[in-house]
Amino acid sequence: MNYIIPFLILITIVVFIHEYGHYYFAKKFGVGITDFSIGFGKEIFGWNDKSGTRWKICWIPLGGYVKFFGDRNVFSQSEQQEIIQKYKDEERNKLFILKPIYQRSIIVAAGPLANFVLAILIFTIINMISGKDMTPAIIEEVQKDSPAFIAGMQKNDKIISINNKKVESLLEVPTLINVSTSETIKFLLIRNDKEISLIVKPKLIDGKDSLGNSAKKRVIGIKLSPPLNKEFQKQPLGPSKALYYSFKEVWFVSVTSLNYLGKMIVGSADTSQLGGPIRIAKITGQVAEYGVIPFFSIMAYISISLGLINLFPIPMLDGGHLMFYLIEKILGRPLGQKTQEGFFRIGLFLLFSLMFFVTFNDLKDLGLF
């Protein structure tokens, strides 16, 4: 229960924000909405609002949906005419399928974008309340014969960038090392007021993450510590700076995730790090034990992941719909029924394959394989 309750709270908030993005712009463009569901399957409880939308919570909490009035795929001009004849003038104005492409695109894209907005908001509040760590990354020790030692790193070197990414806190160093997918890592250091560029080839070892979970780790053999009184220099930020660093964090996480996924596809990154709902629930429960701020931090990262995944051009995801709208705009008409159904089968296969793979990783992480 220590894992399940935090996970349910997190996933409910993240999914609600995602679906509310769809809902908000659908209402703005006059689309009728019959259902707003958190979860799938049988309804646990719900209520109807004044506009007739059924708001409900369902038993399977791994997602949600917004159902539009008269929701169905239209593959041809003749089918569109059938839809038009089926409804009265007032009802036609509420049909999603009769809205201009740009409005449909905004409605679909609003879900993932809402997830990015949620992450930015969370990071901004954390930066203003808890502060952002600005402790310089000063090397306290270099292990003998380690990759860092071989590359020429020395005690008291200050790390100012890793793979051209500016280092603003020593806490960023392990993250930047571990998200690297290349064989070597470029470090820019300051030594005796002079900049030095070094290339380090990290070792890949079986280790533990900060929560004690098994993980593949890249290590270079250095020890970092705060230089002044051995204390971290955390600074609360004003609204503008907090927002700036929040945008930077969301951008960094998005680009790094996409890069890592691309490396997984070509086989040059560790696929065992890809997890599903079980691992997310486990990590959420572990993080929640450290307090509210760590819990909301992991919520922000999950929200970014959900936004990114839904933008992939895979049928059945928001990105797949956007892909179809782009093709429709180029061709001047929707793709044919058989073509779209073929794409949806491919999308369904890819999603089920991904679900199987991440579930296998999750069960393996729990020691069941």
N, C-alpha and C positions, 0 to 999 in steps of 0.2 A: 504493500500500500504506500510505502514511503516513495516508491518510484512512480506508481500508477497515478496518484493524485496530482503531483506536479506536472506530469506529462499531459494529463487530461486538461489541466488549466492552460498550459502552454499551447497545446495544439488547438484548443477551442478558440483562444484569442487570435492566434495566427490565421486560422482558417476563417474566422468571422471577419477579420480585417480584409482578407483576400476577397471573400464573397461580397463584402460590403462595397468594395471598389466597383465590382460589376453592377451591383444594385444601384449605387448612387448615380452613375452615369446613365444607366438604363432609365431610371426615373426622370433624370434631367432631359433625356431625349424623348420622353413620352412613351416608353415601352411598358406594356403591361407585365406585371410579375405575379405569378400564381403561387410560387413556393420559394422560401428562403430557408434552406436546410443546413444545419451543422451535423455532419455525419450522414451515413447511408443506412439503408435497411428500414426496419420497422420503427415507426415514430414512438418516442418515449412520452413526450408531451409537446404541446404547441398551442398557438392561438392565432386568430385572424385579426388583421388590422383593419382600419376603415376602408382602405382601398381594395380589400379582398385578398391580400397576400397572406399566405399561411406561413408563419414563422415556427420552425420546429427543431427539436433535438432528436436525433435518431441513434440507434444502438451502436452502429459501427463508427467510431469517432475519427476515422482516418481520412478526413476530407469533408467536402460539403458541396453544395451547388445552389445556383439561382436558376429557377425555371421560368422562362418567359411565356407570356400569353401566346397560345397557338404554336408553341415551340415544335418545329419539325424542320428537316432539311428540304430545301427546294432545289431540284437539279435542272429544271428547264423552265422556259417561259410559259409553257402550257400548264405546268403544275402551279406556277405563280398565279395564273389566271383562276385556277380552281380555288386557291386559297382566297383570292380577292372576292370571288363569288360566294364563298361560304360565309363570309362575315359582313356585317353592316358597316356603313361608312365610319361610324364612331369607333367600332371595334378594329377596323383596318388600321387606324392611326396608332393602335397599340401593338401592332405586329412587329416583332424584331426583324423578320426576314424582309419587310418592305422598307426598312430604313436605309438611307444612303450608306455606301460602303464605309465612308470615313466615320460615321456614327457607330456602325457595328464594330469597326476596328477599335475605336476608343473604348467602347463598352468592354470588349474582350481584353484589351491591354490593361484596363484599369485595375484588374485583379492583381496581377504581378506587380504593377507599379505601386499599389497600396501596400504591398509587403515591403518594398524598398523604403517607402515613406515611414512605415512603422519602425523599421530598423534605424533610420536616421533620427526619428523622434526619441527612441530609447537611448541611443548613443549620446544625443545632445543633452538629455536630462542627466544621464550619468556623468558626463563631462562637467556639467554645471554643479552638480551636488557632490559627487565623490571626487571629481577632479581627474586629470590626465597625468600619468606618470611622465616626468621629464628627466629622469635620472640618466646622466651620460653613461654610455657603454664603455667602461674602462676595464681592460683586461687585468685581472689580479694575478692569474697564474696560467702558464702554458705547460701542459703535460709533456714530458720528454718523449721524443719519438712519435708524437701525435701528428695528425695531418697539419694542424696549425704550426707546430714546432718545425716540421719539415718545410712548410711554406715560408717561414721566417717571422712569424708573429712573436712579439715580446711582451713582457710585463709592462704595464702602464700605457700600452698602445690604446688609443681611443678609436672605436669603430664608428665611422660616420655614415657609411652606406654599405649595403649588401645587395649585390646584383642590381646596382644603380637605384636601389630603393633607400631613401634617406632614413637613417636610424635616429629616432627621437627619444628612445628609451631603451635601457638595457633589457627590458622585458620583451622587446620586439625581436631581439637577436635569435633566440631559439625558434621562434615562429618563422622568421625569414629563412633560417637554415633548413628547417624541416619542410617548408612548402616548395623549396627548390627541387626541380625534377631533372636538372642537368648533372652531368658527372662532376663538374667543378663549380665552385662558387667564387664570385669576384668580391673581394673586400677592399674598401677604401678606408685607410687608417690615417690618424695623425700621430706622428712620433717626433718629439722635439720640435714642434711647430711646423713640421713638414708633412705634406701628404704623401702616402705610400700606397701603391696598389699591389695587392697580392692575390694570387689564384690558389684556392685550397680545394683539395679533393677529399670530401668527407667520407667517413666510414658509415655503412649502413648496418645497424645492430638491432637485435630484438630487445626492446626495453619496455618501460612503463611511461604512460603519460602522467600529467599532474594529478589525475584522479586515481591512479593505480591500475588503469586498464592496459592490457597488452597493446603494444604499438611498435611499428618499425620506426626507428629514429636515426636521423643523420647527426653524427657527432664529429667535431673537429678537435676536441681536446683542450678547451679553454674554460677558465672559471672567471665569472664576472661578479662584481660586488659594488654597491654604492660607494663612491669615493669620499663623501663628506659624512662623518660620524656614523658610517655604515647604515644610513637611513635612506629610504626611497624619497624622492622629491616629487610628491604629488601636488599638483596645482589645480584648484577649481578654476574653471574658465568662464569668461563672460559669454553671453548668448551667441555673438557672432563667431568667436573663436570655437566655441563648442559645436556650432553648426558646421563650421569649416572642417574640423577634424572628424565629424560624423560622416560627412560626405566622402572624405578621404578613406575612412575605414570601410564604408559600404563599397566604394569603387575598388579598393584593394582586395577585399574578400571576393567580390564578383569576378574580377580579372584572374585572381589566383585560382579560384575554383574552376573556372572555365579552362585555364591552362592545364591544371592538374587532370581534369577530365579528359582533355585532348590527349595528354600523355598516356592516360590509361587505355584509351582506344587504340593507340599505336603500340601499346605494350611496354612503354618505358617508365611507367609509374606503378606503385604498389596498389593493386586492386583490393587488397584485404582491408584497406582503410575506408572502403565504401560501405556504409551501414544503412540500415532501414529503421522502421518504427521501434523495434526491440532495442537497438543500440541507442536510439534517440531517447527512449524512455529511461534507459539505464543512466545515461549521461545527465539527463534532466534531473533525475532524482538525486544523483551524486552532487551536482552543482547546487541544487536547492538547499542542501544541508549547509552550504557556506553563507547563505543569506539571500536577501531580496535582490541586491545589485547583481551578483553573479547569475541569479536566476533570470533576470531580465536581459542580461548580456547574452546568455545562450538563446533566449527567445529571439533576440535581434538576429543572431547568426542563422537560426532555423528559418526565420522569416525571409532572409536574403536567399537561402537555399530554395525555399518554396517558390519565390518569385522567379529565380533563374530557371528552375526545372520547368515551370509552366510556360516559359518563353521558348523552350526548345521547339523547333518546327516539326513536331510529331503529332499526327492526327490524334484527336481525343484530348490533347492539351491545348491551352490557349494559343500557344505559338503555332500549332497546326491550323487552327482556325484563321489566324492572321496570314499564314501562308496561302490558304485557299482564297482569302479576300484579295491578296496581292495578285494571284493568278487571275482571279475574276476581273480585277481592274485592268490587267494587261490584255486579256482576251476579249473583254467587253461582255462576258457571260460567265456563269458558273461552270465548273467542270461537270462532265456528265455523271450520271448516277453510278454507273459501273466503275468509273475511274475513282470517284470519291470513296465508294465502298471498298475498293481495292486498297486505297491508302489507309482507310480506317482499320482494315484487317492487319496491315503491316504495323500500324501504330499499336494495336492491341497486342500483337505478338511481341513487339519491343518492350512494352510496359510490363507484360507478364514475365518476360525474360529478366528484366531488371528487378522486378519484385522477387522472383525466385533467387536471383543472385545475391541480393542484399540480405534476404532472409537467411540464406545459407551462411553468409558472413556473420550475421548476428548470432545464429545458433553455434557456429564455430567459436565465436568470441566467448560464448557462455560455457564452452567446453563440452558441448553435446556431440561434436564431431572430431 
